[in-house]
């Protein structure tokens, strides 16, 4: 028998490409009302515009009915800026999708643990930050992580790692912190399935399975470009045509965002000390130059859209 996820309302923090994608699949596929919060109002309007475009495209392709698109859009509401994270106090699950910064995530989870009900699942879409460290910050004020209330609170924290573009990619990686309870894990898995995703499970190691394998591959491709082993186009073409990858590694790095790739590689390197994760100098310099990839028009390629 399928396990009930029991999520009647979802909160999403962060309206960037991942947060918006999660909002989209939750509202359209799991048919759950979503309250979206971002501290930058312009990010919310950009995100909602994108959602309107994606829904209109699905209607035009005949993938969904107009009424379904309208209902999905109506399920999404925006949390008032002045209210902030407190606006999510009545939801059954929160998925955080802000940038890869441990301190920022810990601040958010500490606030969420104080504001939400004790049975609210607190999920993070982090690509590489330790779920266990995030969970340790999700204890009510005045409690220690070692107290019973602290442990119970941390038990509702889980990693739910979606992939970009979220509406298209079939996978969610489920990551258990040391503290995560079995109930949190099974309800989170059921929710990902309701969003029409397949689920794999990874331990809470730096980068989990996905990025611990993907990032050295991307980094190696950047180093080969740096060394002049082959041109950008030939590196990407080799992987696209020789191995049937949908994108070459340099194109994929641009697509993920070079700042995100660098942040993940730094976490992997710091978390393991293994030199195979050391970010290439070229990647560091490109991020220094604010060449961040597709998101701001220039990375290994240039984008005009
Ligand atoms: N949002 C929603 N839908 C999108 C989309 C987006 N951003 N981009 C493309 N699509 C849809 C298109 O509408 C189209 O839908 P259709 O089949 O119904 O017509 C379908 O995807 C295919 O798109 P296109 O024909 O325009 O282009 P491609 O065939 O080249 O596919 C792609 C685009 C799906 C992005 C494909 O190139 C791909 O799979 N690339 C690899 C993506 C990948 O590896 N993602 C994981 C990144 S790692 C990650 O996210 C983890 C993080 O922690 C770093």
py3Dmol code that shows the C-alpha trace and the ligand (Angstrom):
import py3Dmol

protein = """\
ATOM      1  CA  UNK A   1       0.000   0.000   0.000  1.00  0.00           C
ATOM      2  CA  UNK A   2       1.298   3.474  -0.904  1.00  0.00           C
ATOM      3  CA  UNK A   3       2.436   5.541   2.086  1.00  0.00           C
ATOM      4  CA  UNK A   4       0.501   8.799   2.516  1.00  0.00           C
ATOM      5  CA  UNK A   5       2.744  11.829   2.504  1.00  0.00           C
ATOM      6  CA  UNK A   6       0.141  13.878   4.345  1.00  0.00           C
ATOM      7  CA  UNK A   7       1.332  17.105   2.718  1.00  0.00           C
ATOM      8  CA  UNK A   8      -1.690  19.352   2.299  1.00  0.00           C
ATOM      9  CA  UNK A   9       0.294  22.570   1.959  1.00  0.00           C
ATOM     10  CA  UNK A  10       3.901  23.071   0.912  1.00  0.00           C
ATOM     11  CA  UNK A  11       6.206  26.014   1.591  1.00  0.00           C
ATOM     12  CA  UNK A  12       9.084  26.703  -0.807  1.00  0.00           C
ATOM     13  CA  UNK A  13      11.922  29.056   0.140  1.00  0.00           C
ATOM     14  CA  UNK A  14      13.820  30.494  -2.825  1.00  0.00           C
ATOM     15  CA  UNK A  15      12.217  31.347  -6.178  1.00  0.00           C
ATOM     16  CA  UNK A  16      15.298  30.695  -8.351  1.00  0.00           C
ATOM     17  CA  UNK A  17      15.381  28.015 -11.032  1.00  0.00           C
ATOM     18  CA  UNK A  18      15.266  25.123  -8.523  1.00  0.00           C
ATOM     19  CA  UNK A  19      12.672  26.601  -6.131  1.00  0.00           C
ATOM     20  CA  UNK A  20      10.436  27.554  -9.006  1.00  0.00           C
ATOM     21  CA  UNK A  21      10.797  24.114 -10.605  1.00  0.00           C
ATOM     22  CA  UNK A  22       9.828  22.481  -7.292  1.00  0.00           C
ATOM     23  CA  UNK A  23       6.850  24.834  -6.995  1.00  0.00           C
ATOM     24  CA  UNK A  24       5.821  23.882 -10.518  1.00  0.00           C
ATOM     25  CA  UNK A  25       5.872  20.093 -10.015  1.00  0.00           C
ATOM     26  CA  UNK A  26       4.249  20.321  -6.571  1.00  0.00           C
ATOM     27  CA  UNK A  27       1.381  22.506  -7.824  1.00  0.00           C
ATOM     28  CA  UNK A  28       0.846  20.733 -11.152  1.00  0.00           C
ATOM     29  CA  UNK A  29       1.722  17.100 -10.490  1.00  0.00           C
ATOM     30  CA  UNK A  30       1.184  16.612  -6.718  1.00  0.00           C
ATOM     31  CA  UNK A  31      -1.681  19.185  -6.843  1.00  0.00           C
ATOM     32  CA  UNK A  32      -0.614  20.695  -3.538  1.00  0.00           C
ATOM     33  CA  UNK A  33      -1.042  24.396  -2.659  1.00  0.00           C
ATOM     34  CA  UNK A  34       2.369  26.069  -2.481  1.00  0.00           C
ATOM     35  CA  UNK A  35       3.384  29.149  -0.521  1.00  0.00           C
ATOM     36  CA  UNK A  36       6.455  30.630  -2.153  1.00  0.00           C
ATOM     37  CA  UNK A  37       8.895  32.840  -0.258  1.00  0.00           C
ATOM     38  CA  UNK A  38      11.960  34.689  -1.476  1.00  0.00           C
ATOM     39  CA  UNK A  39      13.590  37.642   0.252  1.00  0.00           C
ATOM     40  CA  UNK A  40      14.015  39.294  -3.192  1.00  0.00           C
ATOM     41  CA  UNK A  41      10.619  40.342  -4.612  1.00  0.00           C
ATOM     42  CA  UNK A  42      12.042  40.649  -8.153  1.00  0.00           C
ATOM     43  CA  UNK A  43      13.040  36.968  -7.985  1.00  0.00           C
ATOM     44  CA  UNK A  44       9.427  36.044  -7.176  1.00  0.00           C
ATOM     45  CA  UNK A  45       8.033  37.924 -10.176  1.00  0.00           C
ATOM     46  CA  UNK A  46      10.715  36.454 -12.452  1.00  0.00           C
ATOM     47  CA  UNK A  47       9.913  32.967 -11.136  1.00  0.00           C
ATOM     48  CA  UNK A  48       6.156  33.325 -11.506  1.00  0.00           C
ATOM     49  CA  UNK A  49       6.591  34.667 -15.056  1.00  0.00           C
ATOM     50  CA  UNK A  50       8.608  31.575 -15.888  1.00  0.00           C
ATOM     51  CA  UNK A  51       5.927  29.355 -14.368  1.00  0.00           C
ATOM     52  CA  UNK A  52       3.253  31.053 -16.519  1.00  0.00           C
ATOM     53  CA  UNK A  53       5.408  30.462 -19.611  1.00  0.00           C
ATOM     54  CA  UNK A  54       6.011  26.796 -18.765  1.00  0.00           C
ATOM     55  CA  UNK A  55       2.307  26.181 -18.152  1.00  0.00           C
ATOM     56  CA  UNK A  56       1.341  27.947 -21.394  1.00  0.00           C
ATOM     57  CA  UNK A  57       3.913  25.833 -23.285  1.00  0.00           C
ATOM     58  CA  UNK A  58       2.512  22.601 -21.819  1.00  0.00           C
ATOM     59  CA  UNK A  59      -1.015  23.671 -22.797  1.00  0.00           C
ATOM     60  CA  UNK A  60       0.102  24.570 -26.347  1.00  0.00           C
ATOM     61  CA  UNK A  61       1.780  21.148 -26.681  1.00  0.00           C
ATOM     62  CA  UNK A  62      -1.437  19.456 -25.500  1.00  0.00           C
ATOM     63  CA  UNK A  63       0.355  17.940 -22.474  1.00  0.00           C
ATOM     64  CA  UNK A  64      -2.135  19.481 -20.045  1.00  0.00           C
ATOM     65  CA  UNK A  65      -5.578  21.075 -20.297  1.00  0.00           C
ATOM     66  CA  UNK A  66      -6.024  24.813 -19.856  1.00  0.00           C
ATOM     67  CA  UNK A  67      -8.080  24.214 -16.700  1.00  0.00           C
ATOM     68  CA  UNK A  68      -5.265  22.107 -15.186  1.00  0.00           C
ATOM     69  CA  UNK A  69      -2.767  24.902 -15.882  1.00  0.00           C
ATOM     70  CA  UNK A  70      -5.087  27.490 -14.319  1.00  0.00           C
ATOM     71  CA  UNK A  71      -5.653  25.346 -11.218  1.00  0.00           C
ATOM     72  CA  UNK A  72      -1.896  24.741 -10.838  1.00  0.00           C
ATOM     73  CA  UNK A  73      -1.197  28.480 -11.052  1.00  0.00           C
ATOM     74  CA  UNK A  74      -3.982  29.233  -8.557  1.00  0.00           C
ATOM     75  CA  UNK A  75      -2.388  26.822  -6.075  1.00  0.00           C
ATOM     76  CA  UNK A  76       0.678  29.076  -5.836  1.00  0.00           C
ATOM     77  CA  UNK A  77       0.589  32.006  -3.425  1.00  0.00           C
ATOM     78  CA  UNK A  78       3.350  34.368  -2.391  1.00  0.00           C
ATOM     79  CA  UNK A  79       4.405  34.948   1.217  1.00  0.00           C
ATOM     80  CA  UNK A  80       4.376  38.613   2.209  1.00  0.00           C
ATOM     81  CA  UNK A  81       7.912  40.039   2.393  1.00  0.00           C
ATOM     82  CA  UNK A  82       7.204  41.682   5.737  1.00  0.00           C
ATOM     83  CA  UNK A  83       6.041  38.366   7.242  1.00  0.00           C
ATOM     84  CA  UNK A  84       9.004  36.343   5.916  1.00  0.00           C
ATOM     85  CA  UNK A  85       9.580  32.738   7.018  1.00  0.00           C
ATOM     86  CA  UNK A  86       6.864  33.161   9.685  1.00  0.00           C
ATOM     87  CA  UNK A  87       4.372  33.053   6.801  1.00  0.00           C
ATOM     88  CA  UNK A  88       5.122  29.321   6.485  1.00  0.00           C
ATOM     89  CA  UNK A  89       4.089  28.456  10.051  1.00  0.00           C
ATOM     90  CA  UNK A  90       1.019  26.381   9.001  1.00  0.00           C
ATOM     91  CA  UNK A  91       2.454  24.317   6.141  1.00  0.00           C
ATOM     92  CA  UNK A  92       3.055  20.533   6.374  1.00  0.00           C
ATOM     93  CA  UNK A  93       6.405  20.586   4.594  1.00  0.00           C
ATOM     94  CA  UNK A  94       8.954  23.238   3.655  1.00  0.00           C
ATOM     95  CA  UNK A  95      11.509  22.760   0.888  1.00  0.00           C
ATOM     96  CA  UNK A  96      14.408  25.203   1.045  1.00  0.00           C
ATOM     97  CA  UNK A  97      16.104  25.989  -2.274  1.00  0.00           C
ATOM     98  CA  UNK A  98      18.376  28.973  -1.597  1.00  0.00           C
ATOM     99  CA  UNK A  99      22.028  29.302  -2.654  1.00  0.00           C
ATOM    100  CA  UNK A 100      24.693  26.859  -1.447  1.00  0.00           C
ATOM    101  CA  UNK A 101      25.695  28.644   1.735  1.00  0.00           C
ATOM    102  CA  UNK A 102      25.777  26.669   4.984  1.00  0.00           C
ATOM    103  CA  UNK A 103      25.344  29.691   7.277  1.00  0.00           C
ATOM    104  CA  UNK A 104      22.342  30.952   5.333  1.00  0.00           C
ATOM    105  CA  UNK A 105      20.727  27.515   5.374  1.00  0.00           C
ATOM    106  CA  UNK A 106      21.399  27.097   9.102  1.00  0.00           C
ATOM    107  CA  UNK A 107      19.802  30.469   9.797  1.00  0.00           C
ATOM    108  CA  UNK A 108      16.726  29.514   7.800  1.00  0.00           C
ATOM    109  CA  UNK A 109      16.371  26.104   9.485  1.00  0.00           C
ATOM    110  CA  UNK A 110      16.823  27.572  12.925  1.00  0.00           C
ATOM    111  CA  UNK A 111      14.041  30.054  12.177  1.00  0.00           C
ATOM    112  CA  UNK A 112      11.839  27.342  10.650  1.00  0.00           C
ATOM    113  CA  UNK A 113      12.214  25.097  13.690  1.00  0.00           C
ATOM    114  CA  UNK A 114      10.980  27.931  15.879  1.00  0.00           C
ATOM    115  CA  UNK A 115       8.077  28.951  13.635  1.00  0.00           C
ATOM    116  CA  UNK A 116       6.622  25.692  12.264  1.00  0.00           C
ATOM    117  CA  UNK A 117       4.663  22.865  13.916  1.00  0.00           C
ATOM    118  CA  UNK A 118       6.770  20.010  15.386  1.00  0.00           C
ATOM    119  CA  UNK A 119       5.467  17.595  12.717  1.00  0.00           C
ATOM    120  CA  UNK A 120       6.291  19.845   9.733  1.00  0.00           C
ATOM    121  CA  UNK A 121       8.916  18.232   7.487  1.00  0.00           C
ATOM    122  CA  UNK A 122      11.853  20.550   6.826  1.00  0.00           C
ATOM    123  CA  UNK A 123      13.578  19.571   3.573  1.00  0.00           C
ATOM    124  CA  UNK A 124      16.590  21.082   1.877  1.00  0.00           C
ATOM    125  CA  UNK A 125      17.331  20.918  -1.832  1.00  0.00           C
ATOM    126  CA  UNK A 126      21.053  21.400  -1.176  1.00  0.00           C
ATOM    127  CA  UNK A 127      23.423  19.929  -3.768  1.00  0.00           C
ATOM    128  CA  UNK A 128      26.237  19.161  -1.367  1.00  0.00           C
ATOM    129  CA  UNK A 129      25.983  20.789   2.072  1.00  0.00           C
ATOM    130  CA  UNK A 130      25.785  18.302   4.979  1.00  0.00           C
ATOM    131  CA  UNK A 131      22.144  17.567   5.845  1.00  0.00           C
ATOM    132  CA  UNK A 132      23.331  16.544   9.315  1.00  0.00           C
ATOM    133  CA  UNK A 133      24.827  20.020   9.915  1.00  0.00           C
ATOM    134  CA  UNK A 134      21.649  21.684   8.681  1.00  0.00           C
ATOM    135  CA  UNK A 135      19.537  19.386  10.913  1.00  0.00           C
ATOM    136  CA  UNK A 136      21.650  20.295  13.955  1.00  0.00           C
ATOM    137  CA  UNK A 137      20.570  23.920  13.502  1.00  0.00           C
ATOM    138  CA  UNK A 138      16.869  22.993  13.367  1.00  0.00           C
ATOM    139  CA  UNK A 139      16.254  22.905  17.093  1.00  0.00           C
ATOM    140  CA  UNK A 140      13.850  25.191  18.921  1.00  0.00           C
ATOM    141  CA  UNK A 141      15.392  28.222  20.606  1.00  0.00           C
ATOM    142  CA  UNK A 142      16.778  27.465  24.043  1.00  0.00           C
ATOM    143  CA  UNK A 143      17.101  23.724  23.233  1.00  0.00           C
ATOM    144  CA  UNK A 144      20.301  21.850  22.548  1.00  0.00           C
ATOM    145  CA  UNK A 145      20.616  19.346  19.699  1.00  0.00           C
ATOM    146  CA  UNK A 146      21.232  16.695  22.398  1.00  0.00           C
ATOM    147  CA  UNK A 147      17.965  17.280  24.332  1.00  0.00           C
ATOM    148  CA  UNK A 148      14.892  15.168  23.506  1.00  0.00           C
ATOM    149  CA  UNK A 149      13.056  18.137  21.978  1.00  0.00           C
ATOM    150  CA  UNK A 150      16.173  19.028  20.021  1.00  0.00           C
ATOM    151  CA  UNK A 151      16.539  15.482  18.683  1.00  0.00           C
ATOM    152  CA  UNK A 152      12.858  15.269  17.706  1.00  0.00           C
ATOM    153  CA  UNK A 153      13.063  18.585  15.923  1.00  0.00           C
ATOM    154  CA  UNK A 154      16.190  17.604  13.980  1.00  0.00           C
ATOM    155  CA  UNK A 155      14.469  14.320  13.050  1.00  0.00           C
ATOM    156  CA  UNK A 156      12.161  16.185  10.668  1.00  0.00           C
ATOM    157  CA  UNK A 157      15.032  17.471   8.527  1.00  0.00           C
ATOM    158  CA  UNK A 158      15.814  15.661   5.267  1.00  0.00           C
ATOM    159  CA  UNK A 159      17.582  16.207   1.942  1.00  0.00           C
ATOM    160  CA  UNK A 160      15.345  16.224  -1.139  1.00  0.00           C
ATOM    161  CA  UNK A 161      17.677  16.893  -4.034  1.00  0.00           C
ATOM    162  CA  UNK A 162      15.887  17.792  -7.277  1.00  0.00           C
ATOM    163  CA  UNK A 163      17.650  18.173 -10.645  1.00  0.00           C
ATOM    164  CA  UNK A 164      17.562  20.974 -13.159  1.00  0.00           C
ATOM    165  CA  UNK A 165      15.281  21.460 -15.075  1.00  0.00           C
ATOM    166  CA  UNK A 166      12.995  20.135 -12.345  1.00  0.00           C
ATOM    167  CA  UNK A 167       9.904  19.745 -14.579  1.00  0.00           C
ATOM    168  CA  UNK A 168      11.889  17.468 -16.923  1.00  0.00           C
ATOM    169  CA  UNK A 169      14.395  15.508 -14.827  1.00  0.00           C
ATOM    170  CA  UNK A 170      12.876  12.330 -13.409  1.00  0.00           C
ATOM    171  CA  UNK A 171      15.053  12.003 -10.302  1.00  0.00           C
ATOM    172  CA  UNK A 172      14.929  13.104  -6.683  1.00  0.00           C
ATOM    173  CA  UNK A 173      17.800  12.037  -4.444  1.00  0.00           C
ATOM    174  CA  UNK A 174      16.652  11.391  -0.875  1.00  0.00           C
ATOM    175  CA  UNK A 175      19.314  12.012   1.762  1.00  0.00           C
ATOM    176  CA  UNK A 176      18.989  11.112   5.391  1.00  0.00           C
ATOM    177  CA  UNK A 177      20.828  13.145   8.019  1.00  0.00           C
ATOM    178  CA  UNK A 178      22.071  11.140  11.000  1.00  0.00           C
ATOM    179  CA  UNK A 179      19.092  12.607  12.878  1.00  0.00           C
ATOM    180  CA  UNK A 180      16.338  12.046  10.234  1.00  0.00           C
ATOM    181  CA  UNK A 181      13.391   9.961  11.480  1.00  0.00           C
ATOM    182  CA  UNK A 182      11.956   7.060   9.470  1.00  0.00           C
ATOM    183  CA  UNK A 183       8.586   8.816   9.324  1.00  0.00           C
ATOM    184  CA  UNK A 184      10.222  11.898   7.742  1.00  0.00           C
ATOM    185  CA  UNK A 185      12.016   9.688   5.204  1.00  0.00           C
ATOM    186  CA  UNK A 186       8.967   7.701   4.134  1.00  0.00           C
ATOM    187  CA  UNK A 187       6.681  10.742   3.869  1.00  0.00           C
ATOM    188  CA  UNK A 188       9.310  12.658   1.894  1.00  0.00           C
ATOM    189  CA  UNK A 189       9.765   9.756  -0.507  1.00  0.00           C
ATOM    190  CA  UNK A 190       5.968   9.546  -0.958  1.00  0.00           C
ATOM    191  CA  UNK A 191       5.815  13.271  -1.671  1.00  0.00           C
ATOM    192  CA  UNK A 192       8.566  13.060  -4.325  1.00  0.00           C
ATOM    193  CA  UNK A 193       6.651  10.207  -5.982  1.00  0.00           C
ATOM    194  CA  UNK A 194       3.470  12.332  -5.926  1.00  0.00           C
ATOM    195  CA  UNK A 195       5.495  14.973  -7.847  1.00  0.00           C
ATOM    196  CA  UNK A 196       5.994  12.235 -10.484  1.00  0.00           C
ATOM    197  CA  UNK A 197       9.635  11.607  -9.618  1.00  0.00           C
ATOM    198  CA  UNK A 198      11.696   8.459  -9.145  1.00  0.00           C
ATOM    199  CA  UNK A 199      13.668   8.324  -5.913  1.00  0.00           C
ATOM    200  CA  UNK A 200      17.186   7.114  -5.121  1.00  0.00           C
ATOM    201  CA  UNK A 201      18.717   7.151  -1.654  1.00  0.00           C
ATOM    202  CA  UNK A 202      22.164   8.415  -0.709  1.00  0.00           C
ATOM    203  CA  UNK A 203      23.991   8.666   2.586  1.00  0.00           C
ATOM    204  CA  UNK A 204      24.893  12.139   3.797  1.00  0.00           C
ATOM    205  CA  UNK A 205      28.387  12.238   2.283  1.00  0.00           C
ATOM    206  CA  UNK A 206      29.744  15.408   0.580  1.00  0.00           C
ATOM    207  CA  UNK A 207      27.989  15.757  -2.799  1.00  0.00           C
ATOM    208  CA  UNK A 208      25.850  12.655  -2.168  1.00  0.00           C
ATOM    209  CA  UNK A 209      25.977  10.125  -5.025  1.00  0.00           C
ATOM    210  CA  UNK A 210      25.033  12.563  -7.801  1.00  0.00           C
ATOM    211  CA  UNK A 211      27.446  15.465  -7.382  1.00  0.00           C
ATOM    212  CA  UNK A 212      30.301  13.369  -5.962  1.00  0.00           C
ATOM    213  CA  UNK A 213      30.328  11.631  -9.371  1.00  0.00           C
ATOM    214  CA  UNK A 214      29.320  14.539 -11.620  1.00  0.00           C
ATOM    215  CA  UNK A 215      31.589  17.319 -10.324  1.00  0.00           C
ATOM    216  CA  UNK A 216      34.985  15.630 -10.851  1.00  0.00           C
ATOM    217  CA  UNK A 217      33.826  14.885 -14.409  1.00  0.00           C
ATOM    218  CA  UNK A 218      32.917  18.539 -15.047  1.00  0.00           C
ATOM    219  CA  UNK A 219      36.093  19.760 -13.338  1.00  0.00           C
ATOM    220  CA  UNK A 220      38.284  17.418 -15.379  1.00  0.00           C
ATOM    221  CA  UNK A 221      36.695  18.728 -18.594  1.00  0.00           C
ATOM    222  CA  UNK A 222      37.476  22.317 -17.496  1.00  0.00           C
ATOM    223  CA  UNK A 223      41.092  21.354 -16.735  1.00  0.00           C
ATOM    224  CA  UNK A 224      41.443  19.747 -20.151  1.00  0.00           C
ATOM    225  CA  UNK A 225      40.201  22.926 -21.761  1.00  0.00           C
ATOM    226  CA  UNK A 226      42.656  24.894 -19.610  1.00  0.00           C
ATOM    227  CA  UNK A 227      45.519  22.609 -20.694  1.00  0.00           C
ATOM    228  CA  UNK A 228      44.515  22.906 -24.347  1.00  0.00           C
ATOM    229  CA  UNK A 229      43.990  19.171 -24.835  1.00  0.00           C
ATOM    230  CA  UNK A 230      40.969  19.944 -27.027  1.00  0.00           C
ATOM    231  CA  UNK A 231      38.715  22.859 -27.862  1.00  0.00           C
ATOM    232  CA  UNK A 232      35.548  23.654 -25.935  1.00  0.00           C
ATOM    233  CA  UNK A 233      33.405  22.417 -28.798  1.00  0.00           C
ATOM    234  CA  UNK A 234      35.348  19.196 -29.261  1.00  0.00           C
ATOM    235  CA  UNK A 235      35.261  18.346 -25.541  1.00  0.00           C
ATOM    236  CA  UNK A 236      31.496  18.780 -25.483  1.00  0.00           C
ATOM    237  CA  UNK A 237      30.938  17.085 -28.845  1.00  0.00           C
ATOM    238  CA  UNK A 238      32.975  14.043 -27.743  1.00  0.00           C
ATOM    239  CA  UNK A 239      30.675  13.440 -24.795  1.00  0.00           C
ATOM    240  CA  UNK A 240      27.481  14.302 -26.664  1.00  0.00           C
ATOM    241  CA  UNK A 241      28.091  12.179 -29.728  1.00  0.00           C
ATOM    242  CA  UNK A 242      30.503   9.602 -28.329  1.00  0.00           C
ATOM    243  CA  UNK A 243      28.605   8.829 -25.141  1.00  0.00           C
ATOM    244  CA  UNK A 244      25.118  10.101 -25.934  1.00  0.00           C
ATOM    245  CA  UNK A 245      25.110  12.668 -23.122  1.00  0.00           C
ATOM    246  CA  UNK A 246      22.366  15.262 -23.740  1.00  0.00           C
ATOM    247  CA  UNK A 247      24.890  18.041 -23.034  1.00  0.00           C
ATOM    248  CA  UNK A 248      28.682  18.137 -23.021  1.00  0.00           C
ATOM    249  CA  UNK A 249      30.323  18.797 -19.608  1.00  0.00           C
ATOM    250  CA  UNK A 250      31.152  22.469 -20.322  1.00  0.00           C
ATOM    251  CA  UNK A 251      27.646  23.127 -21.590  1.00  0.00           C
ATOM    252  CA  UNK A 252      26.274  21.347 -18.500  1.00  0.00           C
ATOM    253  CA  UNK A 253      28.509  23.423 -16.193  1.00  0.00           C
ATOM    254  CA  UNK A 254      27.068  26.606 -17.762  1.00  0.00           C
ATOM    255  CA  UNK A 255      23.579  25.175 -17.367  1.00  0.00           C
ATOM    256  CA  UNK A 256      24.045  24.366 -13.659  1.00  0.00           C
ATOM    257  CA  UNK A 257      25.802  27.722 -13.032  1.00  0.00           C
ATOM    258  CA  UNK A 258      29.563  28.069 -12.633  1.00  0.00           C
ATOM    259  CA  UNK A 259      29.178  29.585  -9.153  1.00  0.00           C
ATOM    260  CA  UNK A 260      27.093  26.583  -8.099  1.00  0.00           C
ATOM    261  CA  UNK A 261      29.662  24.157  -9.590  1.00  0.00           C
ATOM    262  CA  UNK A 262      32.445  25.960  -7.725  1.00  0.00           C
ATOM    263  CA  UNK A 263      30.524  26.005  -4.426  1.00  0.00           C
ATOM    264  CA  UNK A 264      29.821  22.263  -4.707  1.00  0.00           C
ATOM    265  CA  UNK A 265      33.451  21.496  -5.563  1.00  0.00           C
ATOM    266  CA  UNK A 266      34.679  23.569  -2.631  1.00  0.00           C
ATOM    267  CA  UNK A 267      32.334  21.649  -0.304  1.00  0.00           C
ATOM    268  CA  UNK A 268      33.512  18.332  -1.735  1.00  0.00           C
ATOM    269  CA  UNK A 269      37.174  19.308  -1.384  1.00  0.00           C
ATOM    270  CA  UNK A 270      36.767  20.696   2.144  1.00  0.00           C
ATOM    271  CA  UNK A 271      34.633  17.732   3.219  1.00  0.00           C
ATOM    272  CA  UNK A 272      36.958  14.992   1.935  1.00  0.00           C
ATOM    273  CA  UNK A 273      40.417  16.579   1.583  1.00  0.00           C
ATOM    274  CA  UNK A 274      40.677  14.547  -1.620  1.00  0.00           C
ATOM    275  CA  UNK A 275      42.613  16.411  -4.329  1.00  0.00           C
ATOM    276  CA  UNK A 276      40.403  14.961  -7.052  1.00  0.00           C
ATOM    277  CA  UNK A 277      37.775  17.478  -5.926  1.00  0.00           C
ATOM    278  CA  UNK A 278      40.064  20.535  -6.013  1.00  0.00           C
ATOM    279  CA  UNK A 279      38.369  23.133  -8.264  1.00  0.00           C
ATOM    280  CA  UNK A 280      40.292  24.096 -11.388  1.00  0.00           C
ATOM    281  CA  UNK A 281      41.898  27.542 -11.498  1.00  0.00           C
ATOM    282  CA  UNK A 282      39.978  28.391 -14.676  1.00  0.00           C
ATOM    283  CA  UNK A 283      36.644  27.723 -12.939  1.00  0.00           C
ATOM    284  CA  UNK A 284      37.686  29.939 -10.009  1.00  0.00           C
ATOM    285  CA  UNK A 285      38.747  32.733 -12.355  1.00  0.00           C
ATOM    286  CA  UNK A 286      35.540  32.559 -14.358  1.00  0.00           C
ATOM    287  CA  UNK A 287      33.505  32.930 -11.177  1.00  0.00           C
ATOM    288  CA  UNK A 288      35.816  35.812 -10.103  1.00  0.00           C
ATOM    289  CA  UNK A 289      34.935  37.453 -13.421  1.00  0.00           C
ATOM    290  CA  UNK A 290      31.237  36.829 -12.693  1.00  0.00           C
ATOM    291  CA  UNK A 291      30.949  34.643 -15.782  1.00  0.00           C
ATOM    292  CA  UNK A 292      28.377  32.385 -14.217  1.00  0.00           C
ATOM    293  CA  UNK A 293      27.018  30.532 -17.238  1.00  0.00           C
ATOM    294  CA  UNK A 294      23.553  30.506 -18.721  1.00  0.00           C
ATOM    295  CA  UNK A 295      21.994  32.442 -15.829  1.00  0.00           C
ATOM    296  CA  UNK A 296      23.803  35.700 -16.652  1.00  0.00           C
ATOM    297  CA  UNK A 297      24.609  35.308 -20.309  1.00  0.00           C
ATOM    298  CA  UNK A 298      28.268  34.241 -20.299  1.00  0.00           C
ATOM    299  CA  UNK A 299      30.166  31.157 -19.230  1.00  0.00           C
ATOM    300  CA  UNK A 300      32.006  28.761 -21.523  1.00  0.00           C
ATOM    301  CA  UNK A 301      29.395  29.847 -24.098  1.00  0.00           C
ATOM    302  CA  UNK A 302      27.486  33.103 -24.645  1.00  0.00           C
ATOM    303  CA  UNK A 303      23.697  33.298 -24.374  1.00  0.00           C
ATOM    304  CA  UNK A 304      21.406  35.966 -25.724  1.00  0.00           C
ATOM    305  CA  UNK A 305      18.036  34.623 -24.510  1.00  0.00           C
TER     306      UNK A 305
END
"""
ligand_1 = """\
54
LIG
N 12.023 23.912 -17.826
C 11.024 23.098 -18.214
N 11.069 22.333 -19.314
C 12.181 22.405 -20.067
C 13.265 23.234 -19.739
C 13.153 24.022 -18.558
N 14.134 24.825 -18.140
N 14.225 23.091 -20.675
C 13.762 22.195 -21.570
N 12.538 21.772 -21.198
C 11.694 20.779 -21.867
C 11.264 21.270 -23.239
O 10.096 22.048 -23.152
C 11.036 19.961 -23.963
O 9.765 19.439 -23.588
P 8.911 18.501 -24.622
O 9.657 17.200 -24.721
O 7.599 18.378 -23.946
O 8.873 19.257 -25.898
C 12.101 19.030 -23.388
O 12.481 19.605 -22.125
C 13.319 18.944 -24.274
O 13.791 20.277 -24.486
P 14.456 20.811 -25.832
O 13.908 20.026 -26.984
O 14.327 22.282 -25.855
O 15.999 20.568 -25.633
P 16.795 19.264 -25.333
O 16.208 18.068 -25.987
O 18.193 19.654 -25.613
O 16.629 19.072 -23.747
C 17.417 19.323 -21.581
C 16.980 20.039 -22.840
C 16.240 18.548 -20.972
C 17.859 20.393 -20.590
C 18.586 18.319 -21.934
O 19.593 19.007 -22.630
C 19.201 17.654 -20.733
O 18.650 16.686 -20.204
N 20.363 18.164 -20.288
C 21.061 17.630 -19.118
C 20.435 18.216 -17.876
C 21.071 17.703 -16.624
O 22.003 16.901 -16.601
N 20.563 18.179 -15.471
C 21.103 17.858 -14.193
C 22.056 18.931 -13.795
S 22.825 18.545 -12.250
C 21.733 19.101 -11.109
O 20.718 19.687 -11.378
C 22.124 18.809 -9.695
C 22.571 20.039 -8.987
O 22.794 19.684 -7.661
C 23.839 20.635 -9.568
"""
view = py3Dmol.view(width=600, height=400)
view.addModel(protein, "pdb")
view.setStyle({"model": 0}, {"cartoon": {"style": "trace"}})
view.addModel(ligand_1, "xyz")
view.setStyle({"model": 1}, {"stick": {}})
view.zoomTo()
view.show()
